[in-house]
Structures are given as C-alpha cells and as structure tokens.
Amino acid sequence: MSAFLTVEASLTGRRWVGPTIEADRLAEAMAQATRLPLPLARVLVARGVTPEDAAGFLEPTLRELLPDPHRLKDMQKAAARVLHALERREKIAVFADYDVDGGASAALLMIWLRAFGQPATLYIPDRIDEGYGPNVPAMEALGRDHSLIVCVDCGTLSHEPVAAAKPADVVILDHHLGGETLPPALACVNPNRQDETGDLGHLCAASVVFLMLVEANRQLRAKNVKGPDLMALLDLVALATVADVAPLVGVNRALVRQGLKVMARRERPGLVALSDVARIDRPPTAYHLGFLLGPRVNAGGRIGAADLGARLLATENPAEATALAERLDRLNAERREIENRVRDAALAQAEARGLDGPLVWAAGEGWHPGVVGIVAARLKEATNRPAVVIGLDGGIGKGSARSVAGVDLGAAVQRVAADGLLVKGGGHRMAAGLTVEEGQIEAAMARLSDLLARQGAGTGGPADLRLDGLMMPGAATPALVEDLERAGPFGQGAPAPRFAFAEMAISGARRIGESHLRFSFGDGMGAKLDAVAFGAFDGPLGPVLSAGGAGRFHLAGKLEINSWGGRNRVQLRLDDAARA
C-alpha cells in the first residue's frame, strides 16, 4: 500500500497511512445509507462498524452493553460476603493500589457502604516503603482489627499477605494478570484470572468493583431492599478507565460516555475541586480525564501521601475536597519537575544502549519510583517499543514497564519473574511493575527482550501515522467536529479521528511557552484554520514550521473546538507534518 500523500518519512520520521480503496468505498456507501457526514462514516468504517450498527454505536447504552456480573467467577460469593458484613455491621477494610484505578475503586466501595451508614477503613500502601499490593505486616494488622478486607486493584498474586490476614476474610476485586494458582481469599473476582475466558479482560479494577456493586444491589432487591444509585458513581468508573489506559471499546466506551455525563453535573465535591484547580471550564472529555485529572489524582501516590487521591474522590465535604485538590495540584507540579529530570537521563541512557531492539530500558540510582512509570511511557511513545525504567536504591531496583499494541508485557514480565531473574513482577498487557536486584538487571532485561522479540516487538521504526482521510480547511466546521465526537470517547484502543490537510501555507507561526507552537494555515482559497502543536520545539516540528517561509506543508492532526471569548472555533491539534 502506497504512503498517504506519498509521505514515506514525515518531519518526525513517520510513514503516513490512509484508508484503503475498499475502506473508501465502504465509507461512501455508509454515508449514503445513513446520511452521516462522510468524515464520520470514514471513522466508523475504520472501527469496523457496519451501516446497520452505526446508530447503536453512536449511542452506546449500558442496558445493552453491561455484562452480567455472574460471568465473572466468585462474583456472587464476593457480593454476598460484602452484604453479610454490611448486615452484621462488621468492621470492613479496603486495601487499594495507590494509582487512579485503585483510588477510584476504593472510593466506589466506600461511598456505596457510606450510603448504608457503614464506614470503612482505607489502607493504601506507601509506594516507596511498602511497594505495590498487599504486604504481610499491613494485612496482619488489618486482619486483627477487621473481619473483612476487600483488596481492590491488587491482591491476585499476593498469596502470603492474603494468608496473613487470618482470621479476617479477604475478597479480591482486581484486573491484573493472575498466576497459575490463586491466593487463599474467600473470593477472587478478576477477568484476567487464568481460568477466565478473557472476554472481559479489558475492564479496569473500578469496573470490576462496579459490577460487584451491581450484583450486590441485585441481591438486595431479592430481599426487597433498595440499593444506592449506581449510575451516579459512573464518573469514578470513567476516570479510572481512562487513567488506567483501558481500551475504550465495548462496555468501556459506554461506561466512559455515561460517566462523562455524570461528571458534567458537577455533583462530586472531589472532582469539582480537582476540575477547578486544573482550570477545566467546559464539559469534561476523555482528554481531561487522562491528561488533567488523572495525573493530579496520581500525584499523591507518586510523590506524596498515598491515600490523598482516594480520599479526594470519596469525600463529601467541599472544604476538604478543595484542600486535597490544591495539595494534589502542588504535588503534580513537583512530579513534573522530577519526571523531566529522570526522563532526560533515561532517554540519554537508552539512546546510548540503542533504540532499535525489542526493548528499550534504563536504570538509574535515586530515580524516584513514583515517576518511572510515566518515563517508561514517554520512552515507549518515542520509540514505538516496550520500555522499562528502573529506579535503584540500596542495590534493589523498582521499575515500571509500558507496552505497545499487540505485545503482552504483563505475561512476559511474569515469565521473567518465574525464571528467578526478578524478585517479583506482574501486571497486564499494556503495563507492568517489577522489583529486581541490581546485579540481575542486565540478565533480566536480556531475557525480557528475548520474550518480547518472540511476540514481534521491535520489528519497525517509528509507528506509522494512521489517517482517516483528507480534508479541506473550509470543511472543518464546529458542526462536523460535534458529529465526529459522537464516535467517541477517544483514547486507548479508540484513537481520535485524524485528518490530513494537503499543501497548506503557514502563517502567523509563534512560539507559546517553552515548547509549544501556534499558527494558522490555509489553502490559498480563503478558508483558514488555527493550529496548535504541543511540545513542537522538543522535536523537529517547531523549528521547521516556524521557519516555513513560502514553503507548503502537508499537515496531520485532530480537530477540536477552541472556546475563547464566548466563541467556538475549530482548531487543529497538530500531530505531524511533511514538506509538500
């Protein structure tokens, strides 16, 4: 297949790939059959949607897409045990991971219990002192004072800590990849258990908790008791789904779509306060969840107090919410500074080692364990390869790994741990964590690289830039952008529509902040669009486009609405460019 607009190597080194002739034909047929705009029809065809399914896809409903909770093993047992504890007023502890998914999962359960006047003890381990997941001392202490411990977004591999919780019962609600055996919990609900089909493996932990609450409400109805309104909790499920980079397909898409509507009502004090400090002044989108709210919730677990995010999401007190949101905002700014220092050092080390293998990795003394995951994601994005970044302290390395589409990183890390090269390790397809002795890092990374190579990692250069078609500036209207949004929300597994504008003249290019670029472009026939390129001066786009002169460029990016001064204008969020 020839390159789109003959762009074999753009300014960022990528090959542009557009719709096939067959896809174009299908899109034109869909536009005629459904009376949808052709650009939207192109997006639907790229998603594998047929004309018959188009209406349902554009208006996804939980009524049709929410799976029966009984499809997950141990679900009925887990819900029944939670209800038993509620009825008998037992002391309940919630043990959660320190990221957004863990915090949102904990908040869901605590808010649901609070509706019955039942408080719960929140325990979130310190990332540095305790590491990920349940540990023996914490579970022993909780087991002495509570009769039920619910582990959310963790616990599936925690055999010894779960055993240490006796005499308390332990219920696990998780989504991380399970091992060959399960820990001695009363119930372990996890779509990624080895004995599950994997059909629901794309759910984040908060969605698993939500399904447990659906089942609990169902069991309550059987006793003629009305449970809390679960639809009002979907803002937390949406936040966790997007922030945990779960694919926005199937029920995930419906959960996020509905959750955004709930969030727009501004009824949850924590999310209202967080949106305000993040200066979100429009109805929230998946972008806001992933890039503005999620990082702030995560900041507490990364470099501050581990429980700040969960406390913010669970609180009913607006004053407490404001104080927590402001603290998280400050921590997030500190996190960015730390991340930038580690990113520069990790990238230099990875480049020296070579970026053309199946795995990109770096390790450094004193690198903050709270940012290694973000830096691994940056390396993955820059190289289109799985990446591992490890922070060393006292001869022990704690690392995070991020994967690319089609490569199951969690399974590979688990295999390396089983080989004895890691102290421990696990995760899911797209992300994993590991602990390794300093002297074993080279051997462990070599083994991981070999396993990833067998899955096809590292076979290409920079990722192809996939485009949904060609567009003229005059066609990019606010009405069209609103139509395209109907195919959302966009994120992992469901990229936002990206269009190319051919042979455009650039004008008014100016640098914004440290590394961003703003400019206008047109086709010479009157129609013009504004464009923004974030981080353009961190690479070749900024210098080349700002000095474009009389040259013309092919531009590629996503259309969005820029609201300013009471006016809505379309702008292009630039992803790439090539000389025409």
C-alpha positions in Angstrom: 0.0 0.0 0.0 1.5 3.4 -1.0 2.0 6.1 1.6 -0.8 8.6 2.0 0.0 11.8 0.1 3.3 10.0 -0.7 4.6 10.8 2.7 7.2 8.0 3.4 9.0 9.9 6.0 7.4 12.9 7.7 9.2 15.6 9.7 9.1 13.2 12.7 10.2 10.2 10.6 6.8 8.5 10.2 5.1 7.0 7.2 1.6 8.2 6.7 -1.1 5.5 6.1 -4.6 6.4 4.9 -7.8 4.5 4.2 -7.6 1.7 1.6 -9.6 1.9 -1.6 -12.0 -0.7 -0.1 -12.4 1.4 3.1 -13.2 4.5 1.0 -15.8 2.6 -0.9 -17.4 1.3 2.3 -17.4 4.8 3.8 -19.2 6.3 0.8 -21.8 3.5 0.9 -22.3 4.1 4.7 -22.7 7.9 4.2 -25.3 7.3 1.5 -27.2 4.6 3.6 -27.1 6.5 6.9 -27.0 10.2 5.8 -24.0 10.7 8.1 -21.2 13.1 7.1 -18.5 11.3 5.0 -15.7 12.0 7.5 -17.7 10.4 10.3 -18.5 7.5 8.0 -14.8 7.0 7.4 -14.2 6.9 11.2 -16.9 4.3 11.7 -15.6 2.1 8.9 -12.2 2.2 10.5 -13.8 1.0 13.7 -15.3 -1.9 11.9 -18.9 -0.6 12.2 -21.5 -1.5 9.6 -24.3 0.8 8.4 -26.8 -1.4 10.3 -24.8 -1.0 13.6 -24.0 2.7 13.1 -26.9 4.1 15.2 -26.2 1.8 18.1 -22.5 2.5 18.0 -23.1 6.3 18.1 -25.4 6.0 21.1 -24.0 3.2 23.2 -26.1 2.2 26.2 -25.2 0.3 29.4 -28.5 -1.5 29.2 -27.2 -3.3 26.1 -23.5 -3.5 26.8 -23.1 -4.0 30.6 -22.1 -7.7 31.1 -23.9 -9.9 33.6 -21.7 -9.8 36.7 -22.3 -13.6 37.0 -20.0 -14.0 34.0 -17.1 -13.5 36.4 -16.1 -16.3 38.8 -16.6 -15.7 42.5 -18.8 -12.7 41.9 -21.9 -13.9 43.7 -19.7 -15.1 46.6 -17.9 -11.7 46.8 -21.1 -9.6 46.8 -22.8 -11.9 49.4 -19.8 -11.6 51.7 -19.8 -7.8 51.5 -23.6 -7.8 52.2 -23.2 -10.1 55.1 -20.6 -7.8 56.6 -22.9 -4.9 56.0 -25.9 -6.5 57.6 -23.9 -7.6 60.7 -22.1 -4.2 60.9 -18.7 -5.9 60.8 -15.5 -3.8 60.5 -14.5 -3.6 56.9 -11.1 -2.5 55.5 -10.5 -1.5 51.9 -6.9 -2.2 50.7 -6.3 -0.3 47.4 -3.5 0.4 45.0 -2.1 3.9 45.0 -2.9 4.9 41.4 -6.1 6.4 40.0 -7.8 3.0 39.4 -7.1 1.9 42.9 -8.2 5.2 44.4 -11.4 5.3 42.3 -12.1 1.6 43.2 -11.7 2.3 46.9 -13.9 5.4 46.6 -16.7 3.5 44.8 -16.8 0.9 47.6 -16.6 3.4 50.4 -19.3 5.7 49.0 -21.6 2.7 48.5 -21.0 1.5 52.1 -21.5 5.0 53.4 -25.0 5.1 51.9 -25.9 2.4 54.5 -24.2 4.3 57.3 -21.3 1.9 57.3 -17.8 3.4 57.4 -14.8 1.5 56.1 -11.1 1.7 56.9 -9.0 2.8 53.9 -5.5 1.4 53.6 -3.2 2.3 50.7 0.4 1.2 50.8 3.3 3.7 50.5 4.9 3.3 47.1 8.4 3.6 48.4 8.3 1.9 51.8 5.8 -0.9 51.0 5.6 -1.2 47.2 2.6 -2.4 45.2 -0.1 -4.6 46.6 -0.8 -6.2 50.0 2.1 -6.9 52.3 2.3 -9.2 55.3 2.6 -6.6 58.1 -0.2 -4.5 56.8 -2.6 -7.4 56.2 -1.8 -8.9 59.6 -2.6 -5.6 61.3 -5.8 -5.2 59.3 -6.8 -8.8 60.0 -6.6 -8.2 63.7 -9.0 -5.3 63.7 -11.4 -6.2 60.8 -13.4 -9.2 59.9 -13.5 -8.4 56.1 -10.7 -7.0 54.0 -11.6 -6.1 50.4 -8.5 -5.7 48.1 -9.2 -3.5 45.1 -6.9 -3.2 42.0 -4.4 -5.6 43.7 -4.1 -8.9 45.5 -4.3 -11.5 42.8 -0.6 -12.5 43.2 -0.4 -11.8 47.0 -0.5 -15.4 48.4 1.4 -14.8 51.6 -0.1 -11.5 52.5 -3.6 -12.8 52.0 -2.9 -15.8 54.2 -1.5 -13.4 56.8 -4.9 -11.6 57.1 -6.5 -14.5 59.0 -8.9 -14.6 60.8 -10.3 -11.9 58.6 -11.9 -12.9 55.3 -10.4 -11.4 52.1 -12.2 -10.6 49.0 -10.2 -9.5 45.9 -11.6 -7.3 43.1 -8.8 -6.9 40.6 -7.9 -7.0 36.9 -4.1 -7.7 36.9 -2.9 -10.9 35.3 -3.3 -13.9 37.5 -0.9 -16.7 38.2 -1.4 -20.5 37.9 -2.8 -20.5 41.5 -4.9 -18.0 43.4 -4.2 -16.7 46.9 -6.3 -18.1 49.8 -9.0 -15.5 49.6 -12.7 -16.1 50.1 -13.3 -14.7 46.6 -11.1 -13.5 43.9 -13.0 -11.7 41.1 -10.7 -10.9 38.2 -11.4 -11.1 34.5 -7.8 -11.9 34.0 -7.6 -15.0 36.2 -6.1 -17.9 34.3 -9.4 -19.8 34.4 -11.5 -16.9 32.9 -12.2 -16.6 29.2 -10.6 -13.2 28.9 -13.6 -11.7 27.2 -13.8 -9.1 29.9 -10.1 -8.7 30.3 -10.3 -5.1 29.1 -12.1 -4.0 32.3 -10.2 -1.9 34.8 -10.5 -2.6 38.5 -13.0 0.1 39.1 -15.3 -1.5 36.5 -14.9 -4.9 38.3 -15.9 -3.1 41.6 -18.8 -1.5 39.8 -20.0 -4.9 38.6 -19.7 -6.3 42.1 -21.9 -3.4 43.3 -24.4 -4.2 40.5 -24.5 -7.8 41.9 -24.8 -6.6 45.5 -27.7 -4.3 44.5 -29.3 -7.2 42.7 -29.1 -9.4 45.8 -30.5 -6.6 47.9 -33.5 -6.3 45.6 -34.2 -10.0 46.1 -34.6 -9.1 49.8 -36.9 -6.1 48.9 -34.1 -3.7 49.8 -33.3 -0.8 47.5 -29.5 -0.2 47.0 -27.8 3.1 46.2 -28.0 4.7 42.8 -25.1 3.2 40.9 -25.4 5.4 37.8 -24.3 8.3 39.9 -21.0 6.5 40.5 -20.0 6.3 36.9 -17.9 9.4 36.9 -15.4 7.5 39.1 -15.5 4.5 36.8 -14.9 6.7 33.7 -12.0 8.4 35.4 -10.4 5.1 36.3 -11.0 3.5 32.9 -9.3 6.4 31.0 -6.5 7.0 33.5 -5.6 3.3 33.6 -5.4 3.3 29.8 -8.0 0.6 29.4 -9.2 0.3 25.7 -12.3 2.4 25.0 -14.2 -0.4 23.3 -17.4 -2.3 24.1 -18.7 -1.6 27.6 -15.7 0.5 28.5 -16.9 3.0 25.9 -20.4 3.1 27.3 -19.1 3.5 30.9 -16.9 6.4 30.0 -19.6 8.1 27.8 -22.1 7.9 30.6 -19.5 8.8 33.3 -18.6 12.0 31.5 -22.3 13.0 31.5 -22.4 12.4 35.3 -19.2 14.3 35.8 -20.6 17.3 33.8 -23.3 17.6 36.5 -20.5 18.6 39.0 -22.0 16.8 41.9 -18.9 15.1 43.4 -17.0 17.5 45.6 -13.6 16.0 44.9 -13.9 16.0 41.1 -15.4 19.5 41.1 -12.4 20.8 43.2 -9.9 19.0 41.0 -11.5 20.3 37.8 -11.3 23.8 39.2 -7.6 23.6 40.1 -7.0 22.1 36.7 -8.9 25.1 35.1 -11.3 22.9 33.2 -14.0 25.3 32.1 -16.0 23.1 29.7 -17.8 19.8 29.9 -15.2 17.1 30.5 -13.8 14.8 27.9 -11.7 11.7 27.9 -8.7 14.0 27.3 -9.4 15.9 30.5 -9.6 12.6 32.5 -6.4 11.2 31.1 -4.2 14.3 31.0 -5.5 16.8 33.6 -7.4 15.0 36.3 -5.7 11.6 36.3 -2.2 12.9 36.8 -3.3 15.0 39.7 -5.0 12.1 41.4 -1.9 10.0 40.8 0.4 12.6 42.2 -0.3 11.7 45.8 0.6 8.0 45.3 3.7 9.0 43.2 5.4 11.6 45.5 3.1 12.5 48.3 0.8 10.7 50.7 -0.5 7.5 49.1 -4.1 8.0 50.2 -4.7 11.6 49.0 -6.4 10.6 45.7 -8.8 8.1 47.2 -9.7 10.5 50.0 -10.4 13.2 47.5 -12.6 11.0 45.3 -14.5 9.7 48.3 -15.1 12.9 50.3 -18.5 14.6 50.6 -17.0 17.7 52.2 -16.4 20.6 49.7 -13.9 22.3 52.0 -11.9 19.1 52.4 -12.1 18.5 48.7 -10.7 21.9 47.9 -7.8 21.4 50.4 -7.0 18.0 49.0 -7.2 19.2 45.3 -4.9 22.1 45.9 -2.4 19.8 47.6 -2.5 17.3 44.8 -2.1 20.1 42.3 1.1 21.2 44.0 2.4 17.7 44.2 1.7 17.2 40.5 3.8 20.3 39.7 6.7 18.7 41.7 6.1 15.4 40.0 6.6 17.1 36.6 9.9 18.6 37.6 11.1 15.2 38.9 9.8 13.5 35.8 11.7 15.8 33.4 15.0 15.2 35.1 14.5 11.4 35.1 13.2 11.4 31.5 16.3 13.2 30.2 18.7 10.9 31.9 16.7 7.8 30.9 16.5 8.8 27.3 20.2 9.5 27.1 21.0 6.1 28.6 18.5 4.3 26.3 19.9 6.0 23.3 23.5 5.0 24.2 22.3 1.4 24.6 20.4 1.5 21.3 16.8 2.1 20.4 16.4 -0.5 17.7 15.9 -3.6 19.8 12.7 -5.3 21.0 13.0 -3.5 24.4 14.1 0.0 25.5 15.2 0.2 29.1 17.1 2.4 31.5 18.1 2.2 35.2 19.4 4.9 37.5 20.4 5.4 41.1 18.0 7.5 43.0 15.4 7.8 40.3 12.1 8.4 42.0 9.9 5.2 41.9 6.9 7.5 41.6 7.8 8.7 38.1 9.4 5.7 36.5 6.1 4.6 35.0 5.5 7.9 33.3 9.0 8.0 32.0 8.6 4.4 30.6 5.5 5.6 28.8 7.5 8.5 27.3 10.2 6.2 26.1 7.6 3.8 24.6 5.9 6.7 22.8 9.3 8.0 21.4 10.5 4.6 20.2 7.4 2.6 19.5 8.8 -0.2 21.6 8.1 -1.7 25.0 10.0 0.2 27.6 11.2 -0.4 31.2 12.6 2.3 33.6 14.1 1.2 36.9 14.9 3.3 39.9 17.7 1.9 42.1 18.0 2.3 45.9 20.4 0.2 48.1 21.0 -2.4 45.5 17.3 -3.0 44.7 15.6 -1.7 41.6 11.9 -0.9 41.4 10.7 -0.5 37.8 7.7 0.1 35.7 7.1 -1.1 32.1 4.8 0.1 29.3 4.0 -1.8 26.2 2.8 -1.2 22.6 -0.2 -2.7 20.9 0.0 -6.4 20.2 2.6 -7.2 22.8 1.6 -8.8 26.1 4.1 -7.2 28.5 2.5 -8.4 31.7 2.8 -12.1 30.7 6.4 -11.6 29.7 7.4 -9.9 33.0 5.6 -12.6 34.9 7.7 -15.2 33.0 10.9 -13.5 33.8 9.9 -13.5 37.5 9.1 -17.2 37.3 12.6 -17.7 35.8 14.1 -16.3 39.0 15.6 -13.2 37.4 13.2 -10.8 39.2 12.3 -10.6 42.9 8.7 -10.1 41.8 6.9 -8.8 38.7 3.4 -8.8 37.1 0.8 -6.6 35.5 -1.4 -6.7 32.5 -0.9 -6.5 28.7 0.0 -2.8 28.5 1.7 -2.1 31.8 3.7 -4.0 34.4 5.8 -3.5 37.5 8.8 -5.3 38.7 11.4 -5.5 41.5 14.9 -6.7 40.7 18.3 -7.0 42.4 20.8 -4.6 40.8 23.2 -7.4 39.8 20.4 -9.1 37.9 19.2 -6.2 35.8 21.2 -6.9 32.7 20.2 -10.6 32.6 16.6 -9.8 33.4 16.3 -7.2 30.6 18.0 -9.6 28.2 15.5 -12.3 29.0 12.6 -9.9 28.8 13.9 -8.6 25.4 14.0 -12.1 24.1 10.5 -12.9 25.2 9.2 -9.6 23.7 11.0 -10.3 20.4 9.1 -13.6 20.1 5.9 -11.5 20.2 7.1 -9.2 17.4 8.3 -6.3 19.4 10.9 -4.0 17.8 10.3 -5.0 14.2 9.6 -1.5 13.0 10.7 2.1 13.2 8.5 5.0 14.4 4.9 4.0 14.3 3.0 4.7 11.1 0.7 7.7 11.4 -2.8 6.4 10.6 -5.1 8.9 8.9 -8.9 8.8 8.4 -8.8 10.8 5.2 -8.1 14.1 3.5 -10.0 17.4 4.4 -10.1 21.0 3.2 -10.0 23.8 5.7 -13.4 25.0 4.8 -15.0 21.6 5.6 -13.7 21.7 9.2 -16.8 23.3 10.9 -17.9 23.2 14.5 -20.9 21.1 13.4 -18.6 18.5 11.8 -16.4 18.3 15.0 -19.6 17.7 17.0 -20.6 14.9 14.6 -17.1 13.3 15.0 -17.4 13.5 18.8 -20.4 11.1 18.5 -17.9 8.4 17.6 -16.1 8.9 20.9 -14.9 8.9 23.6 -11.4 8.6 22.2 -8.4 7.1 23.9 -6.6 3.8 24.2 -7.8 1.4 21.5 -10.1 4.1 20.0 -7.8 6.8 18.6 -9.4 10.2 17.9 -10.0 10.8 14.2 -7.0 12.2 12.4 -7.2 14.0 9.1 -4.6 15.4 6.7 -4.6 18.8 5.0 -2.6 18.8 1.8 -0.3 21.6 0.5 -1.1 24.2 3.2 0.5 27.6 3.5 1.5 28.5 7.1 1.2 32.0 8.6 1.5 33.7 11.9 3.7 31.0 13.5 4.7 31.8 17.0 6.2 30.0 20.0 4.0 29.6 23.1 5.5 28.9 26.4 8.7 26.8 26.4 8.0 24.3 23.6 4.5 24.8 22.0 3.7 26.3 18.6 0.6 28.2 17.3 0.0 29.1 13.7 -2.7 29.4 11.0 -2.9 27.6 7.8 -4.9 27.8 4.6 -5.3 26.5 1.1 -5.0 29.9 -0.7 -8.7 30.0 -1.4 -9.9 32.0 1.6 -10.5 29.3 4.2 -8.1 29.3 7.1 -7.8 27.2 10.3 -5.8 27.8 13.5 -3.5 25.1 14.8 -1.6 24.2 17.9 1.3 21.8 18.2 2.1 20.9 21.8 5.8 20.1 22.5 6.7 21.1 18.9 10.0 22.6 19.9 11.0 19.4 21.7 11.4 17.9 18.2 11.6 19.0 14.6 8.1 20.3 14.1 8.6 23.6 15.9 11.8 24.8 14.2 10.8 23.7 10.7 7.2 25.0 10.7 8.0 28.3 12.4 10.6 28.9 9.7 8.4 27.6 6.9 8.6 30.8 4.8 7.0 30.4 1.4 7.0 26.6 1.5 3.9 24.5 1.7 3.3 21.6 4.0 1.0 18.6 4.4 -0.4 18.8 8.0 -2.0 16.0 10.0 -3.9 16.1 13.3 -7.1 16.0 15.2 -9.9 18.6 15.0 -11.2 20.2 18.2 -13.3 23.1 19.4 -11.4 26.0 20.9 -13.8 28.1 23.1 -12.5 31.6 23.7 -14.3 34.8 24.4 -17.7 33.2 24.1 -16.9 32.0 20.5 -16.3 28.4 19.4 -13.7 28.0 16.7 -12.3 24.9 15.1 -8.6 24.3 15.5 -6.2 21.5 14.5 -4.2 19.8 17.2 -1.2 19.0 15.1 0.4 15.5 15.3 2.8 15.6 12.3 3.8 17.5 9.2 5.6 16.8 5.9 7.0 19.1 3.2 4.7 19.1 0.3 
